[in-house]
């Protein structure tokens, strides 16, 4: 299997290189047979990579420790779900997943466009195959997932405990899916620039992939935030970590692109801007992958230092230089067909929206790379923290939410006073009522940014409700439909428009949750004993009793020690329930440590306790004081060091008894434990807003019946043109 897997990657690399040549040669000489061959090369690459991935997946599921990757990232005690998904917990496996997704998306796109964009597609194929060749070369020459162990161990090292979370196993594929999907509009933009076919056709063809990339990348970002909130033990969902930032940057420029292309499609404007945005998004997607793998910036999400930094840097520089060169060379072909008629127009609002999104991206880029920038300028590495990011991103986020409400209702070309009155009066009135109500009835006035976010959010919600109601009312009058039927019919007739409205609602709700939980969170770190009560805000948290448990895997192997606590939570004296928080201690493989101390010197993860509600979350984590256990841990290690005559089975039984005694002593005579207690308002609305945005994305992504019919009707005509236009044999269907 190792040899077959390695051979598949070598074959994929060779086919990708051939496909690049075939695609470019066929396009330059107008030989369709070569173009078809280049396209089929992508199908073959996808097949070879899929076989390699399946072989590695099978090795993980079977716990084949002759694979270095399996031995280092799995074990016989790892549950099946985590064994199946552990493949992308490693550097090599995640690169293979990246290559697999890229080749599958590319094959799908090239198959669907095999009779369209005849001049653009071959060059796009060459670019996509270039990406495939790059990642194949990394896996063949630098980071092989098919390295073997000469003497396979009987047991693997297991999966990183921090990754034993369902969301974390889905989070990386979603991010990689977004990164790789953004390669498709990038490639077709390059093809359009090379061939000077710079109308909106390539944008329309790649729009579903751009939206799909935006959807997957956004979903991956939110899953990562949820994992951070529920697993890392510090109580937040966003820390402005370099790798978090790296995934957010292409999402922001992708969002800008999805908005600004509407202006090009409708009025033939912003051609330079749009092609620059999509090229920048492609570069930023690769930059995100570079940050995860190069180790140049510290991050909990990164793989650490590796040899991949230089190849990725070369790729990024090549993409930037090539993109800038193509845009400059085609500047005369990218002239806008119309000019901006008025600053009071939808075009102007969309352009301002784009500038804000790009501004956010620039702020995040500067803050993320500031350690490298400062070191290059002054010779000293300095970094910026969350307060710096918040200082600049919060005002931009406020403007962004406000614009998301203005954009859908302001007129194209030039807004009149009557248009503004008709569309803005009700939303503005509701926003003002929200402002007065919040100031009179809540403490929202304590944070001006949060107050403005709530007011602007109310404005957006009213705008969308107004637009939906007007459409529904018109259908009820014309078609005499009930409200639910009219609403469904309205959305089905223009999924792109109304799906976008739903996304705007979701983003507004999400931002309101972020504003409330950031501005009005109450936090306290306390060291208390069983029976003690601490007050945080208007909540009382009582430490009822300690807990302890030794967890063994299905084969009897000791997997971890859990030390925790049961807490009772009340609000203004009214019970809300109990919480159980734990700290899990996993043994390290360090042979220099004793069998008992090994558990307390390895990985430790926080199992947080959460009482989630619509108004607020009560969140807590524990840091047990294990220093009191140190004498017993040392004594246990000394006993085992002297007991050399014990058989392995007897040693395992004795270790279980020793650890059981250790845990029992902790529960019977618990030392003070340190708890972090957070009261965070409206966190639930962050996840609700995310779900609403996901729903809107799915509505916008869902193809309309009308969009498929013209394609079917004109299929024969296109084939006829293809046959007449070429003297070389087409080579059949792909």
N, C-alpha and C positions, 0 to 999 in steps of 0.2 A: 504493500500500500504506500509506503514511503516513496519508493522509486516511481510508482505510477503517478502519485501526486506531484512529485517534482517534475516529471516528464510533461504532465499537463500544463504546468506553468511555463516551461520552456517552449512548448508548442504554442501556447497563447501568445508569448512574446514574439515568436517568429511570425505567426500569422498576422499579428497586429502591425509589425513592420512591413510585411508584404502588403497589407491592406492600405496602409498610408500611401505607398508607391502606386498601387493600382488605382486608388481613388483620384489622386492628383493627376496621374498620367491619363486616365480616362477622361477627366474633365478638360485637360489642356488640349487633348487631341480629338475630343468629341467622339470617343469610342465607348459606346454604351456598355459593351460587354465587359470592359475593364471596370467601369463604374459599378456595374452589378456585382462583379467579383469582389471589389472593395467592400461593398455593403455586406456581401455574404461572409467576408472575413470577420466582420463584427459578430455575426451569428456564431461563427466557429469559435471565436474567442470566448463568447458567453458560454458555449457548450463546454469548452475545455476547463474554464474556471469553475463552472458549476460542478464538474466531476471532481476537481481538486477540493472544492469546498465540501462536497458530500463525503469524500474520503476522510477529511479531517474531522468532520462532524461525527462520523461513525466511530472514529478513534476515541473521541471524547465520550460518546455514549457507552462504548464498550470498556472504558477505562484502560486503554492500551498505553501503558506507560513506556513503551519503546519510543513513543513520540516525546521529544523534550517538552513540547508545548503542553501536552496532556499531563505529564509528570509535574510540571511547574504550576499548573493552574486548575487542577482537578484532583479528585481522590475517589476512592470507592464509596466513601460515606457522603459525598456530595449528592444531594437529591437530583433525580433525573432532569427536572426542569432546569436546574442550574448547570448540570453537566452539558445539556444541549445548548445552552446559551453562553457557556464559559469561553467558547471559541473566540469571541470578540473582547474578552477581558485582557487579552494579550496584545502586544504590539503587532506581531506577525498575523495573528488571526483577524484582527480588526482591519489590517491592510487588505487581507484577502476578501473580507466582507465588502470593503470599499470597492475593490475591483469587480467583485461579483455584481453589486448593485449598479455600478457604472455600466458594465457590459449589458446587463439586462434592460435597463432604461434605454440605453442607446439602441439596442436591437429592436425594441418596441417602436421607438420613434422612427428609425430608419425603415422599418417594415411599413409603417403607416404612411410614410411620405415617399414610398418607392415610385409613385407616379406623380409626385408633386415637387415643386421647387427644384426642377431638374438641374439648373445651373448651380444653385446654392448647396444642395445636399451633398455632392461629392466632397467639397471642401470641408463641410461640417463633419462628414464621415472621417476624413483624415484627421481632424482635430480630436474627435472622440477616440479614434484609434491611437492617437498620440498619447492621450491620457492613459489609455489601457496599456500601451507599451511601457510608459513610465512606471506605473505601479507593478506591472509584471516584472520589469527589470529589478525593482526594489526587492521583490519576493524571491527572485532567482539568485541575485548576487549579494544582497545585504541582509535581509531578514527572512530567511527561509522558514516557513511553517512546517517543513517536513524534515527537520533535523532529528536525528535518532540518538537513543541512549544505548551504548554498547552493552551494558549490563542493566536492564530495566529494573527499577525498584519494585518492591511488592506493594508499595503505597505511594500515592502522590502527595504533593504539598497542600492541595486543596485550593479552593477559590478564596480570594481576598474577602474577609468577612464583611467589609463595607459594601461589597457588591452583591451580597445575599439579600437582595430586595427586588421584588418583581418589577418595579418601575425602572430600576437601574439596568435590568436586563433588556428592557424594551427601549430605553432612552438612547443608547448608542446607535442601534439600527435606524431609529428615526432621524437622528442627526446626520448619519452617513447618507441616508436616503435623500435628505434635503440637500446636502453638499453635492452629491452626485447628480441629482436632477438639475441643479443649477448649471452643470456642465453643458446641458443640451442647449438652452438659449445662448450661452456663451459661444458654443461651437457654430450655431447657425448665424449668430451675429458676425462672426469672423467670415463665414461663407458669404454672407450678404455683402460685407465690405470688400472682399476679394473680387467678387463678380459684379459689384456696383448695382446689385438688385436691392435697392434700399427703400423700397416701398414698404407697406405694412404687412405684406404677405407672410414674411418670415416671423413677424411678431404674432400674427394670428395663429400660425401653425404651432408655435412654441408656447403660446399662452397657457394651455392646460398644464404643461410641464413646469412653467414658472410658478403657477399657482399651487401645483402639487408640491414643489420644492418649498415654497413659503409655508404651506400647511405642515409638512413633515418637520421642517426645521423649527417652526414655532412650537409644534407639539413636543418635540424633543427638548427644547428649552424649558417648557413648563414641567415636563416630567422630571427634568433635572432639578428644578426648583422645589418640586414636591418631595423628591428624594432628600434634598438638603434639609428641608423643614422637618421631615419625619425620621431622619436617620443619623444626621451628623452630630446632633447633640448641642448645637449652639443656639438654636431657636429661630434662625432666619431662613429665608428662601432665596436670597440673592446677596452675594458677598462681593460683587465686582471682581471675581476671580478671573485671571487672564483667559482661561479656556472658556468660561462662561461668556466673557466678552467677545471672544473670537467667534462664537456661534451667533451672537446677537448682531454683529456688524453686517454680515451678508443678509440677514433677515431684514434689517433696516433698509439697506439699499434695494433689496428685492421688493420690499413694500413700496418704496418710491417708484421703482420701475413699473409695478403693476398699476399704479395710479397715473403716471405720466404717459404711458402708452395709449391711454384713452384719448388724450389730446392729439397724438399723432394719428390715431385711427379716425378720429372725427374731423380734424382740421389740418392734418399734415404738418403739424408743428413739433418742435423739440426733438428733431431727428438726431442731432449730435448728442443732446442730453441723454436720450433714451439708449442709444447704442453705447455711450460711455457708461451709463448706469449698469447695463447688463454685463459689460466687460468687467467693470469693477466688482460686481457681485461674484462673477466667476473667480476672479483673483482672490477675493476675500474668503471664498469657500476653501480654496487651497491653503490660504494663510491660516485658517482655523485648523486644518489638518496639520500644518507645519508646527503650530504652537503646541499641539498635543504631543507631537513626536520628537521635537528637537531638543526639549529640555532647556531652552534658553531662558524661560521664565518659570518660576516656581508655581505649581498649582496642584491641588489635591486630585484634579481630574487628569493630569498628564501622566505619561508613561515613564518620564524621567529621561536622563541624558541618553543619547543614542547616536549612531552614525548617520542618521537620516537628515540631519539639519542642512548639510551642504547640498545634497540633491534637491531637496525641496526649495531651498533658496535659489538655486539655478533655475528651477521651473518657474518660480514666482517672478524672477527678474525677466525671464524670457517672455512670460505672458504679459507683463507690464510694458516692456519695450515693444513687443509686437502689436499690442492693442493700441498704444499711443501712436505708433507709426502708421497703422492702418487708418485710424481716425483722421490724422493729419493729412494723409495721402488722399482721402476721400472727402475732404472738407467741402469741396465744391458740389459734390453729389448729395450732401446732407443739409443743403439749405432748406429752410422752412418754406412751405407753400403759402402760409399766411402769417401775419404779424399779430401780436397781442393788441386787441382793440381797446381794452379798458382794464384798469386795475380792479374795477368792480365787475368781475366775471368769474365764471367757473375755472377758466384756464389760469387766471391769476392765482386763485385759491389753490389749485392743484400744484402750481409752480412753487408757491410759498410752502405748501405741505412738503414738497420734495426737498426744498432747501432746509427745512427743519429736520427732516429725516437724515439727510446727509450731514447736517450739523451735529446731530446726535452721534452719528457714526464717527465723525472726526473727533469729537470729544472723547468717545470711548477708545478710539485708536490711540490718541495721544496719551491718555491715562494708562492704557495697557502697556504701551511700549516706552513709557517715560523712564523706567530703570535703564533701558538700553540707550535712550537718547541722552540722559544725564551722564551716563558713564562715557559716552562718546565725546560729549562736550567738555565736561569738567574732570573726567577721570574718576569720579566717585559715583557709585550706584545709589540712586535715591528712588523712592517709590511714592505713589499717592494712594490714599485709602478711600473708603466709602464716602467720607464727608466731602472730599474733592469732587468725586463723581456726582454726588447728589447736588452739589452747589450749581453745577452747570446743566445737568440733565433734567432736573425738576422743572425749571422754567420752560425748557423746550418741550417737555412732555405736556405741560399745560396748554401751550400754543397748539400742539398737535391734536389734542382732544377737541379743543374749540374748533379748529379747522375741519375736523371730521364731521362736525355738525353743520358747518356753513356750506361745505362743498356740495352736498347732495341737493341743496335747494336754491342755490344762487344760479342765475341764468348763464347760458353760454354767451360768449362774445361781449355782451354789455348788459348789466343788470339795471333795470329802471327802478325808480322810487316805488312804483306800484308793485313790482316783483318783490322787492325787499319787504314792503309792508305785508304783502300777502303771505310770504313764506317765513318771515322772521318774527312776526308779532307774537304769535302764540308761544314759540320756544323761548323768546326773550322774556315774556311775562312769567312763564313757569320758572325760568332760571332765577328771576328776581324774587319770586315767592319762595323758592328754595333757599335763597340767600337770607331772606328775612326770617324764615322758619328755623334755619340752622343757628342763626345768631341768637334767636329768642329762646329756643328750646334745648339747645345742646351746647357742648363746650367746643364746637368746631372752630369758633373764633380764636382759639388758642394757637392755631396754626393756619396762617394765611394761605400757604400753598395747598394744604388739604381742603380748606374751605372753598378755594377757587376750583379745585378738582371736582368737588361735589356739585358745585353750581354748573360748571361746564358739562359735567356728566348728565345733569338734569336737562340741559339744553339739547344734548345729543339724543337722549332718549325721547324727548318731545318731538324733535325733528323727524326721527324715524317713525314714531307713532303717527304723526301727522301725514307723512307720505304714504304709509300703508293705508290709513283710513281713507284718504282721498282716492286712492286706487280702488279700494274695496267699494266705496260708495258709488264710484262711477260704474263699476261692473254691476252692482245691484240695480242701478237704474237702467243700464243698457241690456243686461242679460237676465234680469230678475232672479238673481241667485241669492242664496242665503249667505250670511257673513262668512262662515267657514269655507264654503265652496268658492266664494268669490276670492277669498284670501289665497287659497291654494292655486286657483286658476291664475291669479295675478302674479304670483311668484313663478309659476311654471312658464309663463309667457316671457319673463325677463329674469332668468335665474342669476345672471351676472350682476344686474343692478340690485335686486333685492337681497341676494346673498351677501353682497357688499354692505348693504345696510345692516344686516344682522351681525356681520363681523364688527362693524362700528359700534353697535350696542355692546357686544361682548368685550371689546377693548375698553370702552368707557367704564363698564362695570368692573373690569379687572383693575383699571387704574384707580378707581374709587377705593377698592379693597386695599391696594398698595398704599394709597395715601393715608387711609385710616390706620392701618396696622403699623405704618412707619412713624406717623406723627403722634399717635396716642397709645403706643404700646407701653405697658408698665412691666418692669423687670426687676427681679431681686435675686441675689445669690445669698443663701443662708446655710449655716451649719447648725443642725438641730438633732435632737435625740427622739426616740419613740415617745409619743405623748405630747410633744411640743407642737405649738400652733404658730404659724406665721401669717401676717396679713399683707396682702399685695393688692393695692387699690381697695375695692369693696369686696374682695374675695378672701376667705380664710382657708388655709391649707394646713391640715393636721397630719403629722407623721404617725400613722397607726402602728405599723410593725415592719420589721425587716423581713426579707425573703432570701432564700438561697437555694440553688439547685445545681446538680451536676448533670449535664446533658450528654448522653451517649448516643452514638450513631446506631444504625440497624445491625451492624456487625459487632457491636459491643465496644468499639473504640471510643474512648473519652474524647468528646468533641469540644466542650467549652464549660466554663463555670459562670453561672449567672448569680450576681449579688444585686439585690434590689430592695424595693420598699413599696408598701401599700399606703397610699395617701387618701385622706378624706377631704373633699372639696365642698365648700359652702359659699353662698353669696348672701351677704347681709343676714347671716344666720340660717338661711334656707339651704338644706342639703342639695347638692348637685350630683353627687355620686362619688365613686372611688376611682383612683388612678393607680396603675401598677407600672412603675418605671424600673428599668434594670440596666446594669452594666455587664456586658458579656466579655469574658476573658478567654481568648483562644491561644492554644499553646504555640510557641515558636519552635522551629526546627533546629535551633542553635544547639549543637551537641555539647557545648561548654557549660550549659546550664543544667541544673538538676531537674528531675522529673516533676517536682512540685513547683519550683520557682519558674519553670518554663511557661506555666499558664499565666503568670503575672508579668512576664517580660515580653510577651508577644503582642499581637493586635488586640485592642479593646474597642468595642463598639457600644454606642449608647442606644438602648431601646427606649425611646421617649414615650411618655404617657400623654395622651391628648384627649381633652374634652372639647370637641368642636361644636360650635353652635352658629346660628345665623347672625347673632349679634357680636359674639366674641369667642375666642379660643382660650382655654386654659391649658398651658403647655408646661411640662416639667421634665427634667432629666436629673439623674443622680450621679454623683461621684463618690463611691464608697471610700472610706478611709481604710485602706488595706495595710497601712503602716503598722497597725496593732497586730496584724497577722504575721508580720515578718519573723518573729522568733519561731513560730510553729512551722513556717515555710522552710526556714533554714534547718530546723531539726529534722523535718521530713526528708530533705535532700541528704543530710548526713546519714540517716538510717538507710536510705536506698543505696548510697555510695558504699556502705559497709556490707550490704546484703548481696554480695556477688554470686552466691551459690543459688539464688532463686532462679527458677525457670522463667522464661518470658511470660507464660500464662500466670504464674504465681506473682510475678512483679506487677502485672496489670491489675490483678485482684487486690494486691496490697496498695497500689496507687489509688484505686477507687476508694478503698477504705480510708486512706489517709486524707484524700480530698473531701470525702464525706464528713470526716471529723472536723476538718478545717471549716467547712461551710456551716456545720452544726454549731461550732463555737461562735461563729460570726452571728448567727441567728439568735443564739441563747444570750450572748452578752455583746450586743451591737455597739460599736463605737459611734460617735456622731457622724452623720453623713452630710455632705454638701449637696444642696439642691439648687438648681436654677429654675425659677418659676416665672413664667411670662403670661401676662394677660394681653392678648392681641385682638383688637376689634376688627371685625369684618374680613378676617383672613379667608373665611369660607367663600366670600364673594369673589376672591381672586380665582378660585377653581371654577366657580359658577360662570364667571365671565369667560374663562378659557373654554368651557364647554359650549357656551353660546357662540363664541368665535369659531370653534370647530364646526358647529352646525352651519353657520353661515358659509364657511369655506366649502363644505360638502355641497351645499346648495349651488354655489357658484361653479364648482367643479363639474357637477352633474351635467352631461351633455343634453342639449335640447334636441327634440325630434327633428326640428327644422334644420338643424346644423348638419344632420346626417343625410337628409334626403338629397340636397343638391349634389353632394359628393357621389352618391350612388347614380344619380341621373347623368352626371357628366363623365362617368368613368370610361365609357366606350369612346367618347370623343377624345379624351386625353390619350388613351392607348393608341388611337388612330394617329394623333399628332406625333406621338413618340416614334411610331413605325415609319411615318413619312420623313421624319427629321433625321433619321440615321441610316447610313448605308451598312454599318456593321450589324451583325446579328445581336438582338437584344439579349438573348440567352435565357428566355423564359421568365416566368414569375419568380419572385424571390421566395 
